[in-house]
Amino acid sequence: MIGIIDYGMGNLFSVSKALERLGVDYKIGDRPQALGACDGYILPGVGAFPDAMKALQEHGFIDFIKDKVAEGVPVYGICLGMQLLFESSEEGGLTEGLGLFPGTISRFPGMDDQGRSYKVPHMGWNQLEIHQPDKPLMTDVKEDHVYFVHSFVVKTDDPSILYATSDYHMEVPAIIGRENLVASQFHPEKSGTAGMQLLENFCKVMCKQ
């Protein structure tokens, strides 16, 4: 059973439908007591970082997520859900994150090294560059194009957590992980074969569904 964390800021419909296509049992809960005994958890996210951290607190999920990660339970963050796993974000003023990965979240500068402007947000299909194909999450994941929608990007000095990156006028951490905690900046449920493979690997390999 996969628990989908509902704190009011995730695209629960598309994630749940993707799990249904994979034949994976799931339940959605807006409080920890509704999600206490799952094999793994998905933390989706759409919206602004400060609002999301406030919502996680109000729904009682901050300590819940940290405890599950510490216990070794698999957790997968999606889009904003990935960014929340880091130390802080500058979105809407400096906001503290969950601090489970080293790094911060900054807005795309909108200008490359040659002084040429580019569009923000980063929206559309970009190719993956896989760095750690041996990880369980990455089994049979190809360097396909996946679907991004984001204005803020992870900055980290720890290359060991970079499972895959993409390029949008700079290196974009696309898939990250450390042991039982994994995440993707893009939406796997909207990203075709590669995205569905990631979800399948998370549910059926990491969580042993």
N, C-alpha and C positions, 0 to 999 in steps of 0.2 A: 504494500500500500504506500503510495506517494502522497504526502501532504502538501497542498498548495496553500501558501501563506497569504491570507487575504487581509490586508491592512488598508484597503480602500484605494490603492494606487497601482493596481496591476491589471494587465489584460488577461483576466482569468478565463474568459471564453476561449480564446485562441489556444492557450496552453492546455486547457482541459480537453479540447477537441483533438489536439495533437496526441495526447496520451491515449485517448479513445482509439485513435487510428492505430496506435501501437499495441492495443490490447492490454494496457496497463491500468490496474485499479488505482483510483485516487479518491481523495476527499478534500474538500475546501473548508477551511476554518478561519474565523476572524478573531479567535482567542486561543492561547496555548492549550487550554484544557480540551479544545475540540480537535487538537492535532497531536495528542501526546504519545501515541504509540505507532508511528509510521517508520517504514524502512529508510526513507529519505525525504527530503523537503526541497521544494522549489520556491525561490523568492523572486517573483516577477516585479517589474517596476516600470511605471510610465509617469512622467511629471517632473517636479522639481525636488532636488535633494533635501532642502530644509523641511519642506512639507512632508516628505517621506519619512525622515527621521522622527519628526513629531508624531506622525501617524503610527509608526512602529512602537514608539513609547506608549502612546495612548491605548494601543491594542495589547500591550504587554509582551511584545515579541523581542525586544532587545536582549534581555537576559536569556530568553528561550533559545534564540538563534545561537548565541555565544555558548550556551550550555550544550546544545546538540553538537556543535562543531567540536567542542572539547571532549565530548563523549565518543567521537569518531563516527557519528552519524553523517552520511553523505548529504551535502547541501549544495544546490545549484542556483546561483544568482543570474538573472536575465536583465540585460540593459541597465536601467537605473538600479535594479537589484544587484548587479555586479558592482556598480560604483559605490553603493552603500557599504560594501564590505571593506572599503579602504579607510584610511585614517581621517581624512577631512575633504571638504569640497569648498571651492570659492564661490559656488553658485549662490547668489542672493546674500553675499557676505559669508565669512568663514564659518562653516558648520562642521562639527565633529561627526565622524562616521562610526561604524562598528569597530574599526581598527583591527580587523582580522587579516588584512593584507597590508604590507608597507607601501605607502604611496598616497598621492593626493589627486584631486580631480580639478582640472582647469578647463576654461573655455578654449575651444579652438581659436588660435590668434586671428584667423581670417586673412593672413598674409604669409606667403612663403619666404624662404631665405633670399630670394631674388627680389623681394618687394612687390610681388604680384599678388593681388587679392584673389580670394576664392570664396565660394559660397559656404556659409554656415547657416543651418545645420548640415552635417554630413548625412545625406539621405540618399539611399539607393544601394545598388549591388556592388560589392567590392570583393576582390579575390583574397582568400586566405593564404598566408605563408606559414606552414606548419614547422615548428621548431622542436617539438617533443612528441613524435608519433608513437612512442612506446608507452605512453600513459594510457591507463584503462579507458579514460574518457575519449581518447583519440583513436581508438581502434577502428580501422577502415574508413576514417574520415579523410576525404580527399581535399586537395587545394582548390575547391570550387568557389564560386561566388556566393556570398551570403548577404542578407539584407540588414543594413544599418539605418538607424534614425537617432542621431544624437548631436548635441551642440557642445557637450563637455567630454573630455577625454582623460583617461588615466595616465598619470605620470609616476613611474616607479623606477627605483635604482636597483631592483632585484630581478635580474633576468631569469632566475630559476623558476619564477612563477609564470613565465610567458610560454604557454603551450602553442599559441599561434598569434600572429600579428596580421595587420592589413596596412595598406598605405592610402592615406588621404592627405597629401601634401606634407605628411610627417608619419612616423611610425605610430600606428594605433594598436594598442593591446586589444586583441580580439577574443582570445580564449585564455583564461588564466586558471591556475590551480595550485593547490598544495595538499597532497594526500586526499582527505575526504571532502575538502572544500574546493568547488570549481565554479566557474562562471563564464558567461560570454557577453560581450558588449552588444552584439547583434541579437536579433530575435530568432532563435533556432526554429520555432514553430512556424515562421514565415520564410524560411531559408532553404526550401527544397530538400534535396537528398542529403546534403551535408548536415543541415540542421536537424533533420529527423534522425540521422545516424547518431548525432550527439545526444539527443534525448533518449534514444534507445540504449545507447551505451551507459548513460547515467542510470536509467531505470533498471536495466536488465543485467548490467555488468557490475556497476558500483553498488547498486542497491539490491542486486540479486533477486529481482522480481520474477 
